[in-house]
Amino acid sequence: MIAFGVVALAPLVVIAAGVRREMDQRLTTQDERRAAALAGVAAADLAHRGASIGDRLASLADALSDDNRFRLAVTQGDPAQRGYVLDLAGREMRLTGLSMLQIEDASGRILSSGHFRNEYDRLEPDLPPLLASARGAALVHARTPDGPVLVLARVDSVRLGGRAFALVGGDVVDSGFLARLAPGGDFSIALSLPGDGVVATAAMPADSHAVVVSRTNVPYIAAGAGSARSLQAASLTLSRSTAALDALRRSVDIWFIAAMAVTATIVLAASTWLAARVSRPIRELAEQTARVDLDRLDTDFNTGRDDEIGALSRLLGAMTRRLRASAARERDAERRAAVGDLARQVNHDVKNGLAPIRHVLRHLAQVERDEPARLAAVFAERRPTLDASVDYLDTLARNYARLSPRLDVAPCDANAIARTVAAGVSLPRSSALVLELAEDVPPVRADALVLRRILENLVTNACDALDGRGGTVTIGTVRADGGAQLIVSDTGSGMTREQLNRAFDDFYTTKPGGTGLGLSIVRRLVADLGAALRVDTEPGAGTRVSVTFSPNDNQPGPLRPAEHR
Amino acid sequence: MPASLDVAVTDAPDSIAAWLSDLGAYQLAAYSGDTVRLEPVVDGAGPALVLHRIPARAARDALDAGVDVLLTADPDAIAYAATRSDLTSVPSGWNRAYGLLVRGDQSSDSVPALARDTVRAQLATGAVRVDARPASAWSDDPCPTPAGPSTATNGIAAAARPHIVYSRTDDVARSVAARLVALGLSRKELLAAFSASLANAGDSLRAEGVDPGDVAREVVRGRVVAAVVAVPLPGCGLRDVPGMDPATSHVIPLIQTRERLIARRSLTAHALATLAHAIGDSSQAGP
């Protein structure tokens, strides 16, 4: 699923990063071009404003040269026209759309002021020549009754009767003026005067990161010490807010992230679907396959899927069935082989048992024929041989009879059977038998006789393992996972790996006079009862054999492989 | 004689207030918004007068619309009427006085009369656009000066702004304040004749329009250095200045103004005389 996610997301991440980088570069370039163009527009607009002021002053100069009342007032000193002159600048200021206008005579005396009507008679001789030296519009502080205002001003002149009069007019430079210069909502403009810092701004968003686009110097007539003035340079700074561009970048990022999230969600869903459809079934199939062995071939591989996994499952099911059939055939072959071996062994054993009898009978027949008087004595002499052979055959018959038990399964008290077996044990010298029986052992579903035979064989083997050196044989029961476990352990010689591997084979024995059928019988009986057999052994350390019954379990179960401790 | 005369009055609430305080042979018959109807006390003794208060910019429109009489100080309207042969104008009486309200005791002022007279003359002849004359005395009216409790201290409070306040509805007061500010820029010695605080303010002196009721209070409370105040004439001088506190402030007279009565020439002399009598004594007025 992770690999699938990486494969699906990695290309998208690369594409997103590339597209964003390319888009960012293009947007930035276009924005810078636009900003430079608009900066040029702002500068041109400022120049146009100055030119417009000049045009209006020129028109006013023409009008004043034709104004007889003004001429009478300023050349003839007609007192009747004084009020007309005082109001003239205000009237003309309104007509021309200027926000500052004053008319001065050659001495610099203000004859009429539109923005400060009652400022008449004040001397301001240095302003017109400074404005003229600016060769265009200049910023200047103009006085009004409400305080000084910053004005973009120009100067013009008119001559009447040989006397020169200066016309100083302009537009107020305030936030509105600057706002009209700012070419767009994302641009801001600020005016800085020497020594005064920023005196006016327009369209400056407080929370944006502004980037300076251009700085334009504007002539500025600054007031110096006393009434002296000087021509300096103010700075008009055009800044561009990157807020819109940043917002666009954020928006693109958000959309890319959203696309990534959607893709990741889809990948996750697809991965989950694939896991449900492929990975999990394969894992379950693997687990089922891992449970398969020759002793447990009942794993169900049936499935309703019609895809590749279904086909694989059906193939495994078929293989299991073939294995089950093969195992059955193998077991049958083994049984046939065992029967053959048994038959040969029986034949051999019976022949061995019959041979002494045959010899004794021939001997007795010869004595009866040759020496009838000694028949009784010879018979008495040879009778132990007959008895031993008969006992041998009897024992042999009983042992063979034990190879084919018939089960009569019913709940059994494992502790009671253990006690019965313990009571009949003939212990070697210097040996001890210990019973460790748990009281909470549940009943075991088994044939009581079979269970007794299992215990008798195990205890007999345990006693034999002591090899006459003495030791301890322990019979125990414990509750195990809701079922019961019977344990027979000894402190005897133990077994090697090779011995253990053959310990359950028929007729395998390491004991003189042993039949080699004890553990073989145990293995079959345990398997017939559906219990599990486990052997823990180590040479010199003894052996521990456990038979585990599942709760109410009488089905055939696996014979747990013997372990070598 | 017409039964009634339509009289337009431009921005002259003080004039209307003066009329209503002494209606003479007339009595108030109706009052609605900007319209007042006066009728003779004796039936048939004269025409009813319907007074309409209009803004100054509408004065010439009122003349063109045929109003019987226009009472105004607007120089443009007066100049316009002079160009019309069907109209005649006569000055009203000096019906308004303007003074400079400053903090402090009048007796503490050194009074350079020449400088004050110079300023008064400049105010009367150039600063204001109405018919005005210098005023060296506040009022000839003998009304007693109220002696109310004073809550302010003498002298200019430290927080006083270097502003001369005026009523933002009064163009004459605004012009007077502006001229004083202009003098502060160029002729500080003249301002010193009125108030040392004004002279000291110098270039920082400003003119500021405020609500009419706050003009004197700004000075009395020590927020500004001076105020241009106006009172109707005839009247009771300081007592008619809203918010005035004679104990801490005093008024230095500056100018007196008057309006002009513009009437249609078709009106009979009797009607004009009746109207002149109704709106006040114009005998002081020049032609």
Chai-1 contact restraints between the chains, C-beta under 6 A:
chainA,res_idxA,chainB,res_idxB,connection_type,confidence,min_distance_angstrom,max_distance_angstrom,comment,restraint_id
A,L86,B,G126,contact,1.0,0.0,6.0,A-B,restraint_1
A,N118,B,A127,contact,1.0,0.0,6.0,A-B,restraint_2
A,N118,B,A178,contact,1.0,0.0,6.0,A-B,restraint_3
A,N118,B,R179,contact,1.0,0.0,6.0,A-B,restraint_4
A,N118,B,A182,contact,1.0,0.0,6.0,A-B,restraint_5
A,E119,B,A182,contact,1.0,0.0,6.0,A-B,restraint_6
A,R122,B,S186,contact,1.0,0.0,6.0,A-B,restraint_7
A,P145,B,A178,contact,1.0,0.0,6.0,A-B,restraint_8
A,P145,B,V181,contact,1.0,0.0,6.0,A-B,restraint_9
A,P145,B,A207,contact,1.0,0.0,6.0,A-B,restraint_10
A,D146,B,R206,contact,1.0,0.0,6.0,A-B,restraint_11
A,G147,B,R206,contact,1.0,0.0,6.0,A-B,restraint_12
